[in-house]
């Protein structure tokens, strides 16, 4: 019975691993490819006070839509790296976790200071350019590389399910009268 519960937990974690990856890559792409250029274009058209207010009015959404799922994703990936989820080798989760941590380190060390600068001083085209370029190099690229690990995990699950199906079908044929 404990094994069924453990397998069930791993199945849920594996589903979250895949689902959260695709959610996060979509949400962060929208943020990076839409919001950041929007700030760059709109900033010169408004006062610094209005620019700061616009960011202030929308920042809470980032925590709900991007930060919380990223945190959950890291916890899920770390749990799978420790527990494993047969038939996926642990190195898949360790590799994915490494690239998640690169993106988080960039967020903390580079992106947040730029965001705080924009929140306090207002529009700064050079700061927004740094935000865009570091986002592409240190968050989007690691996110896409992490996708390779997600695809490997999905592939291993599909192959394993296929093998199980054919084994069960063969056993059923052998055991039929």
N, C-alpha and C positions, 0 to 999 in steps of 0.2 A: 504493500500500500504506500509506503513512504517513497518507493521508487517512482510510482505513478505520479505522486504529488511533485517530486523533484523534476521529473520529465515535463510535467505540465508547467511548472514554473519556468523551466528552461525554454519551453515552447513559447510562452508568453514573452519572455525576455528577448528571444530571437525575433519574434514578430515586432516587438517594440524597436529593436535594433534596426531593422529594415525600414519600418514605417517612419520612425523619427528621422532617419537619415534623409529619406526623400522629402519629408515635410521641411526639415531644416534647410536642405539645399535649395528648395523652392523659395522659402521665406527669406533666407539670407540673400538669395539672388535678386529678389524683388527689392529688398532694402538697398543693396549695393548698386544695382543697375537703374533703379528708379529714384529712390529718395536722395541719395548723395548727389546725382546730377541735378535733381530738382532744386536742392539747396544752392548749388552753384549758379543755376540760372535765375532763381528767384531772389537770392540775396541782394544783388545790386538794385533790384526794383523796390525794395522796402527799406525802412529804417532799421537800424540795429535793434532797437527795442521791439519792433514787430518780428524781426527774424528770431530773436531770443524767445519771444512769446510763442511763435509758431512751433519752435522746437519743444518748448516747455509743455504746450498743449498736447503734443503727440508722443512724448518720450515714454509715458507709461505703457503704451501699446508695445513698445519694443521689448519690455520686460516680459509681458504676457505671451507675445507671439514668437520671440526669438530666444531670449535669455533663459526662460524657464524650460522650454523644450531642449535647449542645448545642455543645460544642467542635468536634466533627466537622462538625456542620451549618453552623457559621460558616465553617469552612474550605472546605466544598463550595460554599456560596453565594458566597464570595469568589472561588473558582476560576471559577465560572460567570460571575460579574460581569466577570472579566478575559477569559476565553476566549470567552464567549458560547456559546450552544447553539441554533443555528438549529433551528426556526423561532421561538424565543422571543427577544424583544428583550432586550438587556442591561439596560435600565431596570427590567425585572421583577426581576432578581436584585439590582440595586443597591437598589431599594426594599425588597426582603425583607431584605437585609443591614442596612439602616438600622434596621429595626424589631427585628432580632435584637440589634443593638448597643445599642439603647435598653434592652432587657430585661437585657442583660449589665451595662450601666452601673448599672442599678438594683440588680442582684444584688450587685455589688461595693461600691457606695457606700451602699446602704441595707439590703439584706437580710442580708448577711454580718455587719455590725456587730451587728444585732439577734440573729442566730443565735449569735454569739460571746458576747453578753451572757447569753443563755439558757443557754449551755453553762457559764458561770462562776458566775453568780449564782442560777441556777435559775428557777423559775416566776415570771413577771411578766405579769399579765393585760394591762396596758397595752402592753407590748412585743409580745405576741402579737397584739393588735389592730392595732398599727402594721404588723406583719408581714403580716397578712391584707389590710389596706387598701392597702398599697403593692404587694403582690403582684397584687391585682386591677387597680389603676390602671397600674402601670408594668411589669408582666410579662404578665399575661393579656391586657389590651387590646392592647398591641403584638403579642402572639402572634396574636390574632384578626385584626388588620389585616394581618399578614404572610400570613395565610391567603388573603387576596384575591389577593396576588401569586402564591401557589401555584396557586390556581384558574385565574388567567390563564395561567400557564405550562402547566398541564394542558390547558386549552382550546386554546391555540395548537398544541400537539402533536397533539391529536385532530383539529383542523381540517386541519392539514398532512397527517396520515396519510390522512384522508378524501379530500383533493384528490389525493394521490398515487395512491390506490386507483382513483379515477374516471379519472384520466389514464391509468393502466396498462390499465384495462379498455377505455377508448376506443381506445387504441393497439392492443390485442389484437384488437378488432373490426375495425379498419381494416386490419390486416395479415393477417387470416384469409382463406382462399380462398373 
